[in-house]
Amino acid sequence: MTKVLLVDDERYMIEMLKEIIDWEFYGFSIVGTAENARDGMNLYYREQPDIIITDICMDQISGIEFITRIRLNNASVKIMILSAYDKFEYAQKAVKLDVDGYLLKPVNRDELLSSLLELQKKLESGSQYQEQIRDLKHSLDSLQRKYVEEQLIRIYEHGGETARKELEEDSYWAVASIQAVVRNEIVFLEQDMKTYDDLEVFLLFVGDGLFALFLCSDLGNRKTVKKALEQIRQKYCERDRTLLCGVSTVEEAGSLSEACRDSKGFLNLLFYTEEGVYLSHGIMRECREIARGMEINQEQILLWLAAQETERLKEMFRGWLDSCAKNNADCSEVIHIFLQCISTMKTYVQGSPKEKLLETIIEEQKQIIRSSQLSALFERCLSELDEEELHRNKAALLIANAQNLIRNNCFDESFSIEVLADSLNISKSYLSRLYKDETGESVWNYVIRVRIARAKELLIHTDNTNYGIAKAIGYSSEYHFSRAFSKIVGVSPSAYKKLYMEIQ
């Protein structure tokens, strides 16, 4: 049986392909189906199909990139492209990638069957012995390459000396940290790099839209490496502006791990520029190391929302971004902290139409490549919270902020409603009345529930005594803790732990 893998992000298309012909009758076996390229790659490695039928336009990883990765691993597998695009540029890309068939959607049964039988004939006519020798050689080459890739990714992500000297000996290395503005361009960049016969090229996926490109040559071929980097700068960064790129070499940085560090630092610096697309030692002599992202006080955001101080919030966010830029703070952490801020705003409008609107805005962060885009998105979110809504949600905001303060501070014996009210800048009586009206329970009852929830975790996952747990969650005595636990849970702490152990 000829093994076939189907890859298409439209489920109905996969189902149609499965039904349109009698696969088994013609000697084919569908060994797997995938609705995205990532799953397709996993199935390819597991099933080793003879023929792959794939869509050309898919989310995240395109059909073009998927085929390129397959071809890097196996030059002999037969690949047929399905596309709804009757355009010359797609056909041209398909030819470059050495595909074996190109069919337009909607698929014609006779054309599909004819193409499949032709591919099957080619597979059967090949010399079995030559195929085995070629596959063995390719497997050995793949294992060696995989080993090098594992070493490179370890050095790139964690630094260290593992295999560094072995890799650097008699070799000239350059490292490019790349942010793909247009995802498919990374595939064509890799193809361009492979046209340099004197270069070894390793393109590694290191994050969402992020890649590490390693170029290696003999010490005498440094000019080839520099020529390749210049092509990247001119074609992909400055002309087409489809990639952001931070570049370093072992010669400039001192070692491969330091070149990785500097290339990441240069790329991170580009996040804080308005127009920069390419940074290297030739442009900036020293690269500042990437710093940890600085936190934003989420409680302050809630308080200023309650006070309708939107201008102060904007000023705070801009100041925070400026500080991040000065310290070259890790852009991925900065984006994460930004999302925390928006999530805090979401709690303020929970249940209203504005909540979904904020969720839509959050989705836009996936396209962010500049810090200025973050600032614009933050101010856009604030603009959606008009004064009427701010006033209407003030009570809900105070409750959310109170609960947040309780969860973070109630395990201290000194915690009290008076302390909580002072933190919120309101009176104890107003807080107690507002909380009861809005939630139906007293503030102190919520405090007890939070403490008991923590006590359950400690009873199950630690060997602490009841007295130790009581102290850990804010009670001055084991007696008061046991009374509160029994009232909430219905059994004593010791009985609860015993019941849990018996169930397990």
C-alpha positions as CSV (number, residue, x, y, z in Angstrom):
1,M,0.0,0.0,0.0
2,T,1.2,3.5,-0.8
3,K,0.9,5.6,2.4
4,V,-0.8,9.0,2.0
5,L,-0.9,11.9,4.5
6,L,-3.6,14.6,4.1
7,V,-3.0,18.2,5.5
8,D,-5.6,20.9,5.2
9,D,-6.9,23.5,7.7
10,E,-10.5,23.0,6.4
11,R,-12.0,19.8,7.9
12,Y,-14.6,19.5,5.2
13,M,-11.9,19.4,2.6
14,I,-10.1,16.5,4.4
15,E,-13.4,14.6,4.6
16,M,-14.1,15.2,0.9
17,L,-10.7,13.9,-0.1
18,K,-11.3,10.8,2.0
19,E,-14.6,10.1,0.2
20,I,-13.9,11.3,-3.4
21,I,-12.0,8.1,-4.4
22,D,-11.8,4.5,-3.2
23,W,-8.3,4.8,-1.8
24,E,-7.8,1.1,-0.9
25,F,-9.1,-0.1,-4.3
26,Y,-6.3,1.8,-6.0
27,G,-3.6,0.7,-3.6
28,F,-3.5,3.7,-1.3
29,S,-3.7,3.9,2.5
30,I,-4.5,7.2,4.3
31,V,-2.1,7.0,7.3
32,G,-3.1,10.3,8.9
33,T,-5.0,13.6,8.6
34,A,-4.0,17.0,10.1
35,E,-5.7,20.4,10.2
36,N,-2.5,22.4,10.6
37,A,1.1,22.1,9.5
38,R,2.4,21.5,13.1
39,D,0.3,18.4,13.5
40,G,1.2,17.4,9.9
41,M,4.9,17.5,10.8
42,N,4.3,15.2,13.8
43,L,2.4,12.8,11.6
44,Y,5.0,12.9,8.9
45,Y,7.8,11.9,11.4
46,R,5.6,9.2,12.9
47,E,4.1,7.6,9.8
48,Q,6.8,8.4,7.1
49,P,4.2,8.6,4.3
50,D,5.1,8.1,0.6
51,I,2.8,10.9,-0.6
52,I,1.7,14.2,1.1
53,I,-1.3,16.2,-0.1
54,T,-1.3,19.6,1.5
55,D,-3.1,23.0,1.3
56,I,-0.8,25.9,0.5
57,C,-2.5,28.5,2.7
58,M,-2.8,27.7,6.4
59,D,-2.6,29.7,9.6
60,Q,0.5,29.9,11.7
61,I,2.8,27.7,9.6
62,S,1.9,28.0,5.9
63,G,1.9,25.2,3.3
64,I,5.0,26.7,1.8
65,E,6.9,26.5,5.1
66,F,5.6,23.1,5.8
67,I,6.8,21.7,2.5
68,T,10.2,23.4,3.0
69,R,10.6,21.6,6.3
70,I,9.6,18.3,4.8
71,R,12.1,18.8,1.9
72,L,14.9,19.5,4.4
73,N,14.2,16.1,5.9
74,N,13.3,14.0,2.9
75,A,13.9,14.9,-0.7
76,S,12.2,11.8,-2.1
77,V,8.7,12.0,-0.5
78,K,6.1,12.9,-3.1
79,I,4.2,16.2,-2.4
80,M,1.0,17.4,-4.1
81,I,-0.3,20.9,-3.4
82,L,-4.0,21.9,-3.3
83,S,-4.8,25.5,-3.5
84,A,-7.8,27.9,-4.1
85,Y,-5.3,30.4,-5.6
86,D,-5.0,30.2,-9.4
87,K,-2.0,32.5,-9.4
88,F,1.4,32.3,-11.1
89,E,3.3,33.3,-8.0
90,Y,2.0,30.2,-6.1
91,A,2.8,27.9,-8.9
92,Q,6.3,29.4,-9.1
93,K,6.9,28.9,-5.4
94,A,5.7,25.3,-5.8
95,V,8.2,24.6,-8.6
96,K,11.0,26.1,-6.5
97,L,10.1,23.7,-3.7
98,D,10.1,20.7,-6.1
99,V,6.5,19.6,-5.5
100,D,5.1,16.8,-7.6
101,G,1.7,18.1,-8.3
102,Y,-0.5,21.3,-8.1
103,L,-4.3,21.0,-8.2
104,L,-6.8,23.8,-7.8
105,K,-9.8,23.7,-5.5
106,P,-12.5,22.5,-5.9
107,V,-10.7,19.2,-6.5
108,N,-11.6,17.3,-9.7
109,R,-11.8,13.6,-8.9
110,D,-10.3,12.4,-12.2
111,E,-7.4,14.9,-12.0
112,L,-6.7,13.9,-8.4
113,L,-6.8,10.1,-9.2
114,S,-4.7,10.5,-12.3
115,S,-2.0,12.5,-10.4
116,L,-2.0,10.0,-7.5
117,L,-1.6,7.0,-9.9
118,E,1.3,8.8,-11.7
119,L,3.1,9.4,-8.4
120,Q,2.5,5.8,-7.3
121,K,4.0,4.6,-10.6
122,K,7.1,6.8,-10.0
123,L,7.5,5.4,-6.5
124,E,7.3,1.8,-7.7
125,S,9.7,2.3,-10.6
126,G,12.6,3.6,-8.4
127,S,15.4,1.2,-7.5
128,Q,14.7,-0.3,-4.1
129,Y,18.4,-0.7,-3.4
130,Q,19.3,2.8,-4.3
131,E,16.4,4.0,-2.2
132,Q,17.7,2.1,0.8
133,I,21.2,3.5,0.4
134,R,20.0,7.0,0.0
135,D,17.7,6.7,3.0
136,L,20.5,5.3,5.1
137,K,22.8,8.2,4.1
138,H,20.1,10.7,4.7
139,S,19.3,9.2,8.1
140,L,22.9,9.5,9.2
141,D,23.1,13.1,7.9
142,S,19.8,13.9,9.6
143,L,21.1,12.4,12.9
144,Q,24.3,14.5,12.7
145,R,22.4,17.6,11.8
146,K,19.9,17.0,14.6
147,Y,22.7,16.7,17.1
148,V,24.2,20.0,16.0
149,E,20.8,21.7,16.1
150,E,20.2,20.5,19.7
151,Q,23.6,21.9,20.7
152,L,22.9,25.2,19.0
153,I,19.4,25.6,20.5
154,R,20.9,24.8,24.0
155,I,23.6,27.4,23.6
156,Y,21.1,30.0,22.1
157,E,18.6,29.6,25.0
158,H,20.8,28.8,27.9
159,G,24.4,29.8,27.0
160,G,27.0,27.4,28.6
161,E,30.0,25.6,27.1
162,T,28.5,22.3,26.1
163,A,30.0,21.3,22.8
164,R,30.9,25.0,22.2
165,K,34.6,24.4,21.4
166,E,33.7,21.4,19.2
167,L,31.4,23.6,17.1
168,E,33.7,26.7,17.0
169,E,36.9,24.8,16.1
170,D,38.2,25.9,12.7
171,S,34.8,27.5,12.0
172,Y,33.4,31.1,11.6
173,W,29.9,31.5,13.0
174,A,27.3,34.3,12.7
175,V,24.0,34.4,14.6
176,A,20.9,36.3,13.6
177,S,18.0,36.6,15.9
178,I,15.0,37.2,13.7
179,Q,11.4,38.5,14.3
180,A,9.3,37.6,11.3
181,V,6.9,40.5,10.5
182,V,5.6,38.4,7.5
183,R,5.8,34.8,8.6
184,N,6.2,33.2,5.1
185,E,9.3,35.3,4.4
186,I,11.4,33.2,6.7
187,V,11.0,30.3,4.3
188,F,12.4,32.3,1.4
189,L,15.2,33.7,3.5
190,E,16.3,30.1,4.3
191,Q,16.2,29.2,0.6
192,D,18.3,32.2,-0.2
193,M,20.9,31.2,2.5
194,K,21.1,27.7,1.0
195,T,22.3,29.1,-2.3
196,Y,25.6,29.8,-0.7
197,D,27.5,26.6,-1.3
198,D,30.2,27.4,1.3
199,L,27.7,27.9,4.1
200,E,26.1,25.6,6.6
201,V,22.7,27.0,7.5
202,F,20.7,26.2,10.6
203,L,17.3,27.9,11.0
204,L,15.7,27.2,14.4
205,F,12.2,28.1,15.6
206,V,12.6,29.7,19.1
207,G,9.2,31.3,19.7
208,D,6.1,32.7,18.2
209,G,7.4,34.4,15.0
210,L,10.9,34.2,16.4
211,F,13.8,32.4,14.7
212,A,17.6,31.9,15.3
213,L,19.6,31.7,12.1
214,F,23.1,30.2,12.4
215,L,25.5,30.6,9.5
216,C,28.8,28.7,9.6
217,S,31.8,28.6,7.2
218,D,35.5,27.8,7.3
219,L,37.7,30.4,8.8
220,G,38.9,31.3,5.3
221,N,35.3,32.0,4.1
222,R,34.3,34.9,6.3
223,K,33.4,37.0,3.3
224,T,30.7,34.5,2.4
225,V,29.1,34.9,5.8
226,K,29.2,38.6,5.6
227,K,27.8,38.6,2.1
228,A,24.9,36.5,3.3
229,L,24.2,38.8,6.2
230,E,24.3,41.8,3.9
231,Q,21.7,40.2,1.7
232,I,19.4,39.7,4.7
233,R,19.9,43.4,5.7
234,Q,19.2,44.8,2.3
235,K,16.5,42.5,0.9
236,Y,14.5,41.4,3.9
237,C,15.0,44.2,6.5
238,E,15.6,47.5,4.6
239,R,13.9,46.9,1.3
240,D,10.9,44.6,2.0
241,R,10.8,45.3,5.8
242,T,9.4,41.8,6.4
243,L,12.0,40.9,9.1
244,L,13.6,42.5,12.1
245,C,17.1,41.2,12.7
246,G,19.8,41.4,15.4
247,V,23.2,40.0,14.3
248,S,26.4,39.1,16.0
249,T,29.5,37.0,15.1
250,V,31.9,34.9,17.2
251,E,34.7,37.2,16.0
252,E,32.9,40.3,17.4
253,A,31.3,38.8,20.5
254,G,34.1,36.5,21.6
255,S,32.3,33.1,21.7
256,L,29.2,31.4,20.2
257,S,27.2,31.8,23.4
258,E,28.1,35.5,23.6
259,A,27.2,36.0,19.9
260,C,23.8,34.4,20.7
261,R,23.4,36.8,23.7
262,D,24.3,39.9,21.7
263,S,22.1,39.0,18.7
264,K,19.1,38.6,21.0
265,G,20.0,41.8,22.7
266,F,20.1,43.7,19.4
267,L,16.7,42.3,18.3
268,N,15.2,43.2,21.7
269,L,16.5,46.8,21.3
270,L,14.6,47.0,17.9
271,F,11.4,46.5,19.8
272,Y,11.9,49.9,21.4
273,T,12.6,51.8,18.1
274,E,10.1,53.3,15.7
275,E,11.8,52.4,12.4
276,G,14.9,50.2,13.2
277,V,15.0,46.9,11.3
278,Y,18.6,45.7,11.6
279,L,21.2,46.0,14.4
280,S,24.7,44.6,14.7
281,H,28.1,45.4,16.2
282,G,28.9,47.4,13.1
283,I,25.9,49.7,13.9
284,M,26.1,49.6,17.7
285,R,29.5,48.7,19.2
286,E,28.2,47.4,22.5
287,C,24.9,45.5,23.1
288,R,23.1,46.0,26.4
289,E,22.1,42.8,28.0
290,I,18.4,42.0,28.1
291,A,16.9,42.8,31.5
292,R,13.9,41.4,33.3
293,G,10.6,43.0,32.7
294,M,9.5,45.5,35.4
295,E,6.2,44.8,37.0
296,I,3.3,47.3,37.1
297,N,1.2,47.7,40.2
298,Q,-2.1,46.1,39.2
299,E,-3.8,47.4,42.4
300,Q,-2.9,50.9,41.4
301,I,-4.6,50.4,38.0
302,L,-7.8,49.4,39.7
303,L,-7.7,52.3,42.1
304,W,-7.1,54.8,39.4
305,L,-9.9,53.3,37.3
306,A,-12.2,53.7,40.3
307,A,-11.2,57.3,40.6
308,Q,-11.6,57.8,36.8
309,E,-7.9,58.9,36.6
310,T,-7.4,57.7,33.0
311,E,-4.8,60.4,32.2
312,R,-2.7,59.3,35.1
313,L,-3.0,55.7,33.9
314,K,-1.7,56.7,30.5
315,E,1.1,58.7,32.0
316,M,2.0,55.7,34.2
317,F,2.1,53.3,31.3
318,R,4.2,55.5,29.1
319,G,6.7,56.0,32.0
320,W,6.8,52.3,32.5
321,L,7.5,51.7,28.8
322,D,10.3,54.3,28.9
323,S,11.9,52.6,31.8
324,C,11.7,49.3,30.0
325,A,13.4,50.8,27.0
326,K,16.2,52.3,29.0
327,N,16.9,48.9,30.6
328,N,16.4,46.9,27.4
329,A,13.7,44.9,29.2
330,D,12.8,41.5,27.7
331,C,10.1,42.4,25.1
332,S,8.2,39.1,25.7
333,E,8.0,39.8,29.4
334,V,6.9,43.4,28.6
335,I,4.1,42.1,26.4
336,H,3.1,39.6,29.1
337,I,2.9,42.4,31.8
338,F,0.8,44.5,29.3
339,L,-1.7,41.6,29.0
340,Q,-1.9,41.5,32.8
341,C,-2.9,45.2,32.7
342,I,-5.6,44.5,30.2
343,S,-6.8,41.5,32.2
344,T,-7.1,43.8,35.2
345,M,-9.2,46.2,33.1
346,K,-11.4,43.3,32.0
347,T,-12.3,42.5,35.7
348,Y,-13.6,46.1,35.8
349,V,-16.1,45.6,33.0
350,Q,-16.8,41.9,33.5
351,G,-20.2,40.8,32.1
352,S,-20.6,44.0,30.0
353,P,-20.3,44.2,26.2
354,K,-17.0,46.1,26.8
355,E,-15.4,42.8,28.1
356,K,-15.6,41.2,24.7
357,L,-14.3,44.4,23.1
358,L,-11.2,44.3,25.3
359,E,-10.7,40.6,24.4
360,T,-10.7,41.5,20.7
361,I,-8.1,44.2,21.4
362,I,-6.0,41.7,23.3
363,E,-5.9,39.5,20.2
364,E,-4.1,42.3,18.4
365,Q,-1.1,41.9,20.6
366,K,-0.1,38.9,18.5
367,Q,1.0,41.3,15.7
368,I,3.0,43.6,18.1
369,I,6.6,44.2,17.1
370,R,7.1,47.7,18.6
371,S,6.7,49.1,22.1
372,S,4.8,52.1,20.6
373,Q,2.0,49.6,19.5
374,L,1.6,48.5,23.1
375,S,1.1,52.1,24.2
376,A,-1.5,52.7,21.5
377,L,-3.4,49.6,22.4
378,F,-3.3,50.5,26.1
379,E,-4.8,53.9,25.4
380,R,-7.3,52.4,23.1
381,C,-8.5,50.1,25.9
382,L,-8.8,53.0,28.2
383,S,-10.8,55.0,25.7
384,E,-13.4,52.2,25.6
385,L,-14.0,52.7,29.3
386,D,-16.1,55.9,29.2
387,E,-16.9,58.0,32.3
388,E,-20.4,56.6,32.6
389,E,-19.1,53.0,32.6
390,L,-16.3,53.9,35.0
391,H,-18.9,55.3,37.5
392,R,-21.3,52.4,37.0
393,N,-18.5,49.9,37.7
394,K,-16.9,51.7,40.6
395,A,-18.5,49.4,43.2
396,A,-17.6,46.2,41.3
397,L,-14.0,47.6,41.0
398,L,-13.7,48.2,44.7
399,I,-15.0,44.7,45.4
400,A,-12.5,43.1,42.9
401,N,-9.6,45.2,44.4
402,A,-10.7,44.2,47.9
403,Q,-10.7,40.5,47.0
404,N,-7.3,40.8,45.4
405,L,-5.9,42.5,48.5
406,I,-7.5,39.8,50.7
407,R,-6.0,36.9,48.6
408,N,-2.5,38.5,48.8
409,N,-2.5,39.6,52.5
410,C,-5.0,37.6,54.6
411,F,-2.5,35.0,55.7
412,D,-0.8,37.5,58.0
413,E,-2.1,37.5,61.6
414,S,-2.1,41.3,61.6
415,F,-4.6,41.4,58.7
416,S,-8.0,43.0,59.5
417,I,-10.9,44.7,57.9
418,E,-9.5,48.1,59.2
419,V,-6.2,47.4,57.4
420,L,-8.1,46.4,54.2
421,A,-10.3,49.6,54.3
422,D,-7.2,51.8,54.8
423,S,-5.5,50.2,51.8
424,L,-8.7,51.0,49.7
425,N,-8.9,54.6,51.1
426,I,-12.5,54.0,52.3
427,S,-14.0,53.6,55.8
428,K,-14.5,50.2,57.4
429,S,-18.3,50.7,57.7
430,Y,-18.6,51.7,54.0
431,L,-16.5,48.7,52.9
432,S,-18.5,46.3,55.0
433,R,-21.9,47.6,53.8
434,L,-20.8,47.8,50.1
435,Y,-19.3,44.3,50.1
436,K,-22.4,42.8,51.7
437,D,-24.7,44.5,49.3
438,E,-22.7,43.5,46.2
439,T,-21.8,39.9,47.1
440,G,-24.3,38.7,49.7
441,E,-21.7,37.8,52.2
442,S,-19.6,39.6,54.8
443,V,-16.0,40.7,54.1
444,W,-14.7,38.5,56.9
445,N,-16.6,35.5,55.6
446,Y,-14.7,35.8,52.3
447,V,-11.4,36.1,54.3
448,I,-12.2,32.9,56.1
449,R,-13.1,31.1,52.9
450,V,-9.7,32.1,51.3
451,R,-7.8,31.0,54.4
452,I,-9.6,27.6,54.5
453,A,-9.0,27.0,50.8
454,R,-5.3,27.5,51.5
455,A,-5.5,25.2,54.6
456,K,-6.9,22.4,52.4
457,E,-3.9,22.7,50.1
458,L,-1.5,22.5,53.0
459,L,-3.3,19.6,54.6
460,I,-3.1,17.6,51.3
461,H,0.3,18.5,50.1
462,T,2.4,19.0,53.2
463,D,3.1,17.2,56.5
464,N,2.5,20.4,58.6
465,T,0.8,20.0,61.9
466,N,-2.6,21.7,62.5
467,Y,-0.9,24.3,64.6
468,G,1.7,25.0,61.8
469,I,-1.1,25.4,59.2
470,A,-3.0,27.6,61.5
471,K,0.0,30.0,61.8
472,A,0.6,29.8,58.1
473,I,-2.9,31.0,57.2
474,G,-3.2,33.8,59.7
475,Y,-4.7,32.2,62.9
476,S,-3.1,32.8,66.3
477,S,-4.3,29.5,67.7
478,E,-5.0,25.9,66.5
479,Y,-8.4,26.1,68.3
480,H,-9.8,29.0,66.3
481,F,-8.5,27.5,63.1
482,S,-10.1,24.1,63.8
483,R,-13.5,25.8,64.6
484,A,-13.4,27.9,61.4
485,F,-12.4,24.8,59.3
486,S,-15.1,22.6,60.7
487,K,-17.8,25.3,60.2
488,I,-16.8,25.8,56.5
489,V,-15.9,22.2,55.5
490,G,-18.1,20.2,57.9
491,V,-15.3,18.1,59.3
492,S,-12.2,18.8,61.4
493,P,-8.8,19.4,59.6
494,S,-7.5,15.9,60.7
495,A,-10.7,14.2,59.5
496,Y,-10.5,16.0,56.2
497,K,-6.9,14.9,55.6
498,K,-7.7,11.3,56.6
499,L,-10.7,11.2,54.2
500,Y,-8.5,12.5,51.4
501,M,-5.8,9.9,52.0
502,E,-8.4,7.1,52.0
503,I,-9.8,8.3,48.7
504,Q,-6.3,8.4,47.1
